[in-house]
Amino acid sequence: MTRTFRAHLLAALLVSLVSGPTTAHASWFGGLSEWFDDNLVDPEDGMVDMSDYLSSAAGFLPVPIIITEPAVGFGLGVAVAYFHPPNERDAEEHDHTGPPSISVGFAARTDNDTYLYGGAHSGVWRDDHIRYLGAIAKVSVNLKFYPSRAGQEQDQGIGFNVDGTFLYQQMQFRLRESNWWLGANYLYINAENTFKVGPDSGTDLPEPRFGFEQGGLGAFVEYDGRNTTFTPSAGLRAIFEFRNYDSAWGSDFDYDHLMGGLYHFTPFGDYSSLGIRLEGETVTGDVPFFAYPYVSLRGIPALRYQGEDVVTAEVEYLWGITPRWTLALFGGVGFRYRLARKLGLQAGVDVARGPEDTSIYLTVGSAWL
């Protein structure tokens, strides 16, 4: 598609929304078409591309939210992001490039009446030697868990709702100019849990409704040598994290959570890559039912398969059919469009079949990270 044809198509679509366009209308359409070509078209191949727009983004930007997690159903929402102007960086002294600093407000709802709204900030400081992530949100989430001895058929599950406030704070520090990071984080939830079971269900559960506080302090070490944080095609990322939940941190539960992850990406040619993912989690102590680790794979709803110790492994091959279009092969199949070539960002749709159902996922960036 040539630039001229795309500009004419865009103008035609806009004209169809109004009747009797005046000279002022035509001038406005032409200006919009010119802006589109200057900001959202890659001069290298004439295709839609957001590299320059995202790299130079500053100010407010509305972003749609599409939720496709099968555990909560399909959902829609909106986020309004503010891109902070980037600071000047000495590229010779600091050869690493971090993500932009972004503040965002968001709200979303799904078809099983799960909803959330809140705000978050991701800050990158000191030439990408310090990164901060903070979020606060009001959340009401409807899920199911699957105990081994619940008096129900396992595939039915037991519904529950967690309604409360979520707070997360994290700081991490780069070790000199290396790819190694040290960090700490804090998670706090003040909420009310309600089980959705009848009085004659025969389940051995705590009281149907109870309030709780969950507070955990964590520390982690991370190595990140990926070629991009969006859709990596080369490099290694490894992380090891320990978090303690205790009354000292404002928690009604006393337990430990240990997590490790390894992600390796090997390029094949200019547009294809093989990704390998290995994750492990374990918990010990007074663990609430919703905090047990679970298998996290496309095609399997969140919390479907839980246990004290969980290991997840996955392989994904991104086969670049053309410089823009990629076929994703994993335990399912999907496609990607290279949305921002210079940033290595791909987006698309995945279809995965689990033991019970087939699920569709909107994937922006990496499906894992």
C-alpha angles and dihedrals in degrees: 000000000000123000091246093053092046091050091050091048092050091048091047092053091050093045090053089063095060133045126232100004114213127215088266090055092051091049090051092050091050091051091051091049090051091049090050092053093045096048110023105034125082108225089207096069105000092243128134107274133164099197098109093037094053094041092054098033115138130162129019124344126178113221126190118230119216117185119199102164106135092214091068101022132233117330145173134206145143136243127196109208127194114205110208115221108262121247121238113264131197100235093193094054096037111035094176122092120209131200120270122267109258135184117195142182118200145177131181142165134194133208093258089060095258110146140170140178133177146101141274141186130205112193129189115193143171097027091312094308093117126042126185130191123184134166139172123186145165107231136184109179128180114204143149131234128197115218118189093230107034104123091246134093106273095233091060096059127191118274122225139169127216112197120180151079125310125202127182130177128178137172127182132181129207115229103237109297095329132110091248122109135188119198150160133209141186128210124192130177126181107185150132122245122210124186115217100216133118123247092252097047093111092223121147098227137143118259111312092246130029138153122229145174122218120191127170135177116206141185128195144179119211139184116199117181098151119136090234137006092222111059106349120208099172138027141039135279122188129174135180120188136179122191127183123203112201142144087257087069094043098268131142088202127067113206145116128240123199122188135177130179135185124189123178128182126194121188122224111195120322100310110022131077142171119226126196122194128190122173133172133185135179135177133195132185134025097352120179114231094249094052099062113115116259138195107270109201134133107263094033121089119235113271092014095121113027135169144148089263123033131176121188125190129179140168123204128185117198106201112198104217091176132357088270107030125064133184114219116212120186130116083324137012137262146150135239136202117208095238098175111023098185093049096043093239120155129179133187149115131291128198118200133175118215130185091277110023149000117255134194121213133192105219122197114178114341122357089218109041 
